[in-house]
Amino acid sequence: MIDWTSRYATRASRMAASEIRELLKLLDKPDVISFAGGIPDPALFPMEAIRKAHRRALADPLSLQYSASEGHKPLREWIAGYMAGLGVSCAAEHVLITSGSQQALDFIGKLFVSPGDEVLVSRPTYLGALQAMSAYEAKFTALPRRGDNRATAGGGAKKALGYIMPDFQNPTGASLDLAERRDLLDAAAALDLPLIEDAAYEALRYEGEAMPALLALEAARVGNVDAARILYCGTFSKTVVPGLRLGWVVAPEPVIRRLVLIKQASDLHTSTLSQKVMHEIVTATIPERLSAIRNAYRARRDSMLRALEREMPKGVRWTRPEGGMFLWLTLPEQVDAALLLSRSLAEARVAFVPGRAFHWDGSGGNTLRLNFSLTDEARIAEGIGRLGVLLRRVSGVEG
């Protein structure tokens, strides 16, 4: 028998299963109320539009053929138009279609991160970004906070990338205000740091004033997208369907050309059929689709906030996001969310994601993430009620 472990590359030791992906296995257990995965509601998928688009695309045999690594040009042109609506002036040549935005993060890590390089992230941050960058043996450190541009930081490891989700962050639901966005761009410039803007939830705003994309602010400062240091990652998974596995990167043309080479070596190109189908769907339905999704998720967010106010014991705090899919709970310090999950599954039949998974340094043991997009309002109320009863029992706090 071959000892496979001894044959793996050193980077393999940094690869770990996603706690979230493991918890998603609970979704097919009807007695478990799951607030775990960031899962869109399939009841909101445009099924008839998808069926019609597939029938039309399949009438052309080229829909099943190899195609350009950059992606289907009409879809790239549509994305360029969408970006214009966000204040970003770009062309199809600035766009690469990827197999979901997770692939975009992987490709960017492959292009920019060498073993031992630093990647600057929020704490907590998106687990998938930590996984993508860990595969290339990155070290993690914190992004600068307001007023801290670290302009004199010269020693130590190379700072390869920054990563930020400025709108309705996964896992906390928090967003950067305009001053924070400008401060972050100042810090990135002082550090000469390329910055990934992960805009997965940008379109899911339910209240408040829309903030400009970091790429829009940066391009306005430096003149155009080609001079900017922002690598913008978008996705159709939250606004149309995740199963077609379609995301995109908008970046300076020299970066796109390099990412195209990585795409060629990885999977040649994203599914031509999926791209043609998506182009038809977004061209015909995206405004009405977004309205329906926002209305549904806003109601569920509000239901969860009301339930938390009603059911949580003293000492528990939570975020109040203006959009996205998540709330973030901070428990009393003595409560370990991972241990709480074990009891919650056994006693309350409620699932959530312990917060430690979103911290590169293993902190955040008394935090957890709740998703509200997949569960209806009645089940949200029931699940939060069960969780509140359990938390009172675990923490010994009443009221």
C-alpha positions in Angstrom: 0.0 0.0 0.0 1.3 3.5 -0.9 1.5 5.9 2.0 -0.4 8.7 0.1 0.0 11.2 2.9 3.7 11.2 2.5 3.3 11.9 -1.2 1.1 15.0 -0.9 2.5 18.5 -1.5 3.2 20.5 1.6 0.2 22.7 0.9 -2.1 19.7 1.4 -1.6 19.9 5.1 -3.4 23.3 5.1 -6.5 22.0 3.4 -9.4 21.3 5.7 -13.1 20.4 5.2 -15.5 23.3 5.4 -17.6 23.2 8.5 -20.4 24.8 6.5 -20.3 22.2 3.7 -20.5 19.4 6.4 -23.4 21.1 8.0 -25.3 21.4 4.7 -25.7 17.6 4.9 -28.4 18.3 7.6 -30.6 20.1 5.1 -32.3 16.8 4.1 -33.3 16.1 7.7 -36.8 17.6 8.0 -36.7 17.8 11.8 -33.6 20.0 11.8 -34.2 23.8 11.4 -31.1 24.9 9.6 -29.6 28.4 9.8 -26.3 27.0 8.7 -25.6 27.4 4.9 -25.8 30.6 2.9 -28.3 29.0 0.6 -30.6 30.8 -1.7 -34.3 29.8 -1.6 -35.0 27.5 -4.6 -38.6 28.7 -4.5 -37.2 31.9 -5.9 -35.3 30.4 -8.8 -36.7 31.4 -12.2 -37.4 27.9 -13.3 -39.5 28.6 -16.4 -37.0 31.1 -17.7 -34.2 28.5 -17.1 -36.2 25.8 -19.0 -36.9 28.1 -22.0 -33.3 29.4 -22.1 -31.9 25.9 -22.1 -34.3 24.9 -24.9 -33.2 27.8 -27.1 -29.5 27.4 -26.3 -29.6 23.6 -27.1 -31.0 24.5 -30.5 -27.5 25.6 -31.4 -24.9 22.8 -31.3 -22.2 25.3 -30.5 -23.7 25.7 -27.0 -22.1 22.3 -26.3 -18.8 23.1 -27.9 -15.5 24.3 -26.5 -15.4 28.1 -26.4 -13.2 31.1 -25.4 -11.5 30.9 -22.0 -12.4 34.5 -21.3 -16.1 33.6 -21.4 -19.1 34.1 -23.7 -18.7 37.6 -25.0 -22.4 38.7 -24.9 -22.4 37.8 -21.2 -19.1 39.6 -20.6 -20.6 42.7 -22.3 -23.7 42.4 -20.1 -21.5 42.3 -17.0 -19.7 45.4 -18.2 -23.0 47.2 -18.5 -24.0 46.0 -15.0 -20.7 47.3 -13.6 -21.4 50.7 -15.3 -24.6 50.8 -13.1 -22.3 50.4 -10.1 -20.2 53.4 -11.3 -17.4 51.2 -12.9 -16.6 52.0 -16.5 -15.1 48.9 -18.1 -15.3 46.8 -21.2 -15.7 43.1 -21.9 -11.9 42.8 -22.1 -11.8 43.6 -18.3 -14.1 40.6 -17.5 -13.3 37.0 -17.0 -16.1 34.5 -16.5 -15.4 31.9 -13.8 -17.1 28.8 -12.5 -18.5 30.6 -9.5 -16.8 33.4 -7.6 -15.0 30.7 -5.5 -13.0 29.8 -8.5 -12.2 33.5 -9.0 -10.7 33.6 -5.4 -8.7 30.4 -6.2 -7.3 31.8 -9.4 -6.4 35.1 -7.8 -4.6 33.3 -4.9 -2.7 31.2 -7.5 -1.6 34.3 -9.4 -0.6 36.5 -6.4 0.3 34.4 -3.4 3.6 32.6 -2.9 4.3 30.4 0.2 4.7 32.5 3.3 3.1 35.7 1.8 0.7 37.6 3.9 -3.0 38.0 2.9 -4.7 40.7 4.9 -8.3 40.0 5.8 -11.1 41.1 8.2 -11.6 39.2 11.4 -13.9 37.4 11.1 -13.9 36.9 7.3 -15.4 34.6 4.7 -14.3 31.0 5.3 -14.0 30.3 1.5 -11.5 33.0 1.1 -9.4 31.6 3.9 -9.6 28.2 2.3 -8.6 29.5 -1.2 -5.6 31.4 0.1 -4.5 28.7 2.5 -4.1 26.4 -0.5 -1.2 28.6 -1.6 0.4 28.6 1.8 -0.6 32.2 2.8 -0.2 33.6 6.2 -3.0 35.8 7.4 -3.0 39.1 9.2 -5.6 41.8 9.9 -6.6 44.5 7.4 -5.8 48.0 8.7 -8.6 49.6 10.7 -9.8 53.2 10.3 -6.9 55.6 10.7 -4.2 52.9 10.5 -2.5 52.9 7.1 0.6 51.0 8.2 2.5 53.0 5.7 5.8 52.3 7.5 5.4 48.5 7.6 8.4 47.4 5.7 9.8 44.2 7.3 8.5 40.7 7.5 6.6 38.7 4.8 5.5 40.2 1.6 2.0 41.5 1.7 0.5 39.8 -1.4 -3.2 40.7 -1.2 -6.0 42.2 0.8 -9.4 40.7 0.9 -12.7 42.4 1.8 -16.4 41.9 1.4 -17.6 45.5 1.8 -21.4 44.8 1.4 -23.3 42.6 3.9 -20.2 40.6 4.8 -20.3 36.8 5.2 -20.4 36.0 8.1 -21.4 39.2 10.0 -23.7 41.0 7.6 -21.7 44.2 8.3 -21.0 46.7 5.6 -18.3 49.4 5.2 -19.6 53.0 5.2 -18.2 55.5 2.7 -15.5 56.8 5.1 -14.4 53.2 5.8 -14.2 52.5 2.1 -12.0 55.5 1.5 -9.8 54.7 4.5 -9.3 51.2 3.2 -8.3 52.5 -0.2 -5.8 54.9 1.5 -4.4 52.0 3.4 -4.1 49.8 0.4 -2.3 52.5 -1.5 0.1 53.1 1.4 0.9 49.4 1.4 0.9 49.1 -2.4 -1.5 46.3 -1.8 -3.8 44.7 -4.5 -7.3 44.3 -2.9 -9.9 41.7 -3.7 -13.5 43.2 -3.5 -15.8 40.3 -3.0 -19.3 41.6 -4.0 -21.2 38.4 -3.6 -24.1 40.1 -1.8 -23.9 43.5 -3.3 -27.3 43.3 -5.0 -29.2 42.1 -1.8 -29.8 45.5 -0.1 -33.0 45.8 1.8 -32.7 49.2 3.3 -30.3 52.2 3.6 -28.3 54.0 1.0 -26.3 52.1 -1.5 -22.6 52.5 -1.2 -20.2 52.9 -4.2 -18.1 49.9 -5.1 -14.5 50.0 -4.0 -13.6 49.6 -7.7 -15.7 52.7 -8.6 -14.0 54.8 -5.9 -10.6 53.6 -6.9 -11.1 54.1 -10.6 -12.3 57.6 -10.0 -9.1 58.3 -8.0 -6.6 56.9 -10.4 -8.4 57.5 -13.7 -9.6 54.1 -14.9 -10.0 50.4 -14.2 -6.6 49.6 -15.7 -4.8 51.8 -13.2 -6.8 50.5 -10.2 -5.6 48.0 -7.6 -9.0 46.4 -7.1 -9.9 42.9 -8.3 -13.7 42.8 -8.3 -15.4 39.4 -7.9 -19.1 39.0 -8.7 -21.5 36.1 -8.8 -24.9 35.1 -10.2 -25.3 32.5 -7.4 -27.3 34.8 -5.0 -29.4 36.7 -7.6 -30.2 33.9 -10.1 -29.2 30.4 -9.3 -26.0 28.8 -7.8 -26.2 25.6 -9.7 -25.1 27.1 -13.1 -21.8 28.0 -11.3 -21.2 31.4 -12.8 -19.1 34.2 -11.4 -16.8 36.9 -12.8 -13.7 38.9 -12.2 -13.3 42.6 -13.3 -9.7 43.7 -13.2 -7.0 45.6 -15.2 -6.5 44.0 -18.5 -2.9 42.7 -17.7 -4.4 40.8 -14.7 -7.2 39.4 -16.8 -4.8 38.1 -19.4 -2.8 36.2 -16.6 -6.0 34.9 -15.1 -7.1 33.6 -18.5 -3.9 31.5 -18.7 -4.8 30.0 -15.3 -8.3 29.4 -16.5 -7.0 27.6 -19.6 -4.8 25.3 -17.4 -7.6 24.7 -14.9 -10.7 23.8 -16.9 -10.3 25.5 -20.3 -13.5 27.5 -20.0 -16.7 27.8 -18.0 -19.7 25.8 -19.5 -20.7 27.5 -22.7 -24.3 26.2 -22.2 -24.5 27.7 -18.7 -23.2 31.0 -19.9 -25.7 31.3 -22.8 -28.5 30.3 -20.5 -27.4 32.9 -17.9 -27.1 35.7 -20.5 -30.7 35.1 -21.6 -32.0 35.0 -18.1 -30.3 38.2 -16.8 -31.1 40.1 -20.0 -34.8 39.3 -19.7 -35.5 39.0 -16.0 -32.9 40.5 -13.6 -34.8 43.6 -12.4 -38.0 41.7 -11.5 -35.9 38.9 -10.1 -34.0 41.1 -7.7 -37.2 42.8 -6.5 -38.8 39.4 -5.6 -35.6 38.1 -3.9 -35.2 41.3 -1.9 -38.8 41.3 -0.7 -38.6 37.7 0.5 -35.3 38.0 2.2 -36.1 41.3 3.9 -39.2 39.7 5.5 -37.1 36.8 6.8 -34.4 39.0 8.1 -37.0 41.1 9.9 -38.6 37.9 11.3 -35.2 36.7 12.6 -34.5 40.1 14.2 -37.9 40.1 16.0 -37.4 36.5 17.2 -33.9 37.3 18.6 -35.3 40.4 20.5 -38.0 38.1 21.9 -36.1 35.0 22.6 -32.4 35.6 23.4 -31.2 35.8 27.0 -29.3 38.8 28.4 -25.7 38.9 27.3 -26.3 37.9 23.7 -25.6 40.5 21.0 -26.3 40.4 17.3 -25.8 42.4 14.1 -28.6 44.2 12.2 -27.5 44.0 8.6 -29.1 46.2 5.9 -28.9 43.3 3.4 -27.3 40.0 2.6 -28.1 36.6 4.1 -26.6 36.6 7.6 -26.7 37.7 11.2 -23.8 37.3 13.6 -24.3 36.5 17.3 -21.9 37.1 20.1 -22.6 34.9 23.1 -21.4 35.3 26.7 -17.7 34.6 26.9 -18.1 31.4 28.7 -20.3 29.8 26.0 -18.4 27.9 23.3 -20.4 28.0 20.1 -19.0 24.7 18.8 -20.1 22.9 22.0 -23.4 24.7 21.8 -23.9 23.4 18.3 -23.4 19.8 19.4 -26.1 20.3 22.1 -28.3 22.3 19.7 -28.4 19.5 17.2 -29.1 16.9 19.8 -31.5 18.8 22.0 -33.1 21.6 19.9 -32.6 20.2 16.4 -31.3 23.6 15.2 -28.2 24.1 13.1 -25.9 27.1 12.8 -22.2 27.7 12.0 -19.8 28.3 15.0 -17.9 31.5 14.5 -14.4 30.1 15.0 -14.3 28.8 11.4 -14.3 32.4 10.2 -11.2 33.4 12.2 -7.8 32.5 10.8 -6.3 32.7 14.3 -8.8 30.3 16.0 -10.5 33.1 18.0 -14.2 33.8 18.1 -15.2 30.8 20.0 -18.2 32.5 21.5 -19.6 33.7 18.2 -21.9 32.1 15.6 -23.5 32.8 12.2 -27.2 32.5 11.4 -28.6 32.4 7.9 -32.1 33.6 7.2 -32.5 33.3 3.4 -33.6 29.6 3.2 -36.1 29.3 6.1 -39.6 30.7 6.1 -40.8 33.1 8.8 -42.7 30.5 10.9 -39.6 28.2 11.0 -37.4 31.1 11.8 -39.5 32.0 14.8 -39.6 28.3 16.0 -35.9 27.8 15.5 -34.8 30.9 17.3 -37.2 30.1 20.1 -35.6 26.7 20.5 -32.1 28.2 20.4 -33.1 30.8 23.1 -34.3 28.1 25.4 -31.0 26.1 25.0 -28.9 29.2 25.5 -30.7 30.0 28.8 -30.0 26.4 29.9 -26.3 26.5 28.8 -25.4 30.0 30.1 -27.5 30.0 33.2 -29.0 33.4 32.3 -32.7 34.1 32.4 -34.6 36.9 30.6 
